Amino acid sequence: MDPEIKQEFTAVRADLHNVSERVREVGASVREVDTRLSAEIRRVETSLRQEVREEGIATRLHFDVIAESVRDDIRIIAEGLIALDAKVERMRESG
């Protein structure tokens, strides 16, 4: 084989080896970033789940207070209607 061609092959092999090493380094960096991102995503997911859970509890408590208030309002209206009905009935009987 021609010495110049052999030298070129040797240079290409060296370049390929360097590229291969660099690819391995980049792959390791990507795996490291992936690991860190996965951990951060799990942390954020846990935090969001907790926030949603807490908001659900707060919403339920607020709803219970509102429902009780509406129930009281309905009871007051019903008592007023009963009193009004009794008053109308007395007026009919006296009239």
C-alpha positions in Angstrom: 0.0 0.0 0.0 1.2 3.5 -0.8 2.7 5.2 2.3 0.6 8.4 1.7 -2.6 6.4 1.6 -1.6 4.4 4.7 -0.9 7.7 6.4 -4.3 9.1 5.4 -6.0 5.9 6.7 -4.2 6.3 9.9 -5.2 9.9 10.2 -8.9 9.0 9.4 -8.8 6.2 12.0 -7.5 8.7 14.6 -10.2 11.2 13.7 -12.8 8.5 13.9 -11.5 7.5 17.3 -11.6 11.1 18.5 -15.1 11.5 17.2 -16.1 8.2 18.9 -14.7 9.4 22.2 -16.5 12.8 21.9 -19.8 11.0 21.1 -19.4 8.9 24.3 -18.7 12.1 26.3 -21.8 13.7 24.8 -23.8 10.6 25.5 -22.7 10.7 29.2 -23.6 14.3 29.4 -27.0 13.7 27.9 -27.7 10.8 30.4 -26.6 13.1 33.2 -29.0 15.9 32.1 -31.7 13.3 31.6 -31.3 12.0 35.1 -31.4 15.5 36.6 -34.4 16.5 34.5 -36.2 13.3 35.5 -35.6 14.0 39.1 -36.8 17.6 38.7 -39.9 16.5 36.9 -40.7 14.0 39.7 -40.2 16.8 42.3 -42.5 19.2 40.4 -45.1 16.5 39.9 -45.1 15.7 43.6 -45.4 19.4 44.5 -48.2 19.9 42.0 -50.1 16.8 43.3 -49.8 18.2 46.9 -51.0 21.6 45.8 -54.0 20.1 43.9 -54.8 18.0 47.0 -54.7 21.0 49.3 -56.7 23.1 46.9 -59.3 20.3 46.7 -59.6 20.2 50.5 -59.9 24.0 50.7 -62.5 24.0 47.9 -64.5 21.2 49.7 -64.5 23.2 53.0 -65.6 26.3 51.2 -68.4 24.4 49.4 -69.6 22.9 52.7 -69.8 26.4 54.2 -71.7 27.7 51.2 -74.1 24.7 51.2 -74.8 25.2 54.8 -75.6 28.9 54.2 -77.9 28.0 51.3 -79.6 25.4 53.5 -80.2 28.1 56.2 -81.6 30.5 53.6 -84.0 27.9 52.3 -85.1 27.1 55.9 -85.7 30.8 56.6 -87.7 31.2 53.4 -89.7 28.0 54.2 -90.5 29.3 57.7 -91.6 32.6 56.2 -93.9 30.9 53.7 -95.4 28.8 56.5 -96.1 32.0 58.5 -97.5 33.8 55.5 -99.7 30.8 54.7 -101.0 30.8 58.3 -101.7 34.5 58.1 -103.6 34.2 54.8 -105.5 31.3 56.2 -106.5 33.4 59.3 -107.6 36.2 57.0 -109.8 33.9 55.0 -111.4 32.5 58.1 -112.1 35.9 59.6 -113.2 37.4 56.3 
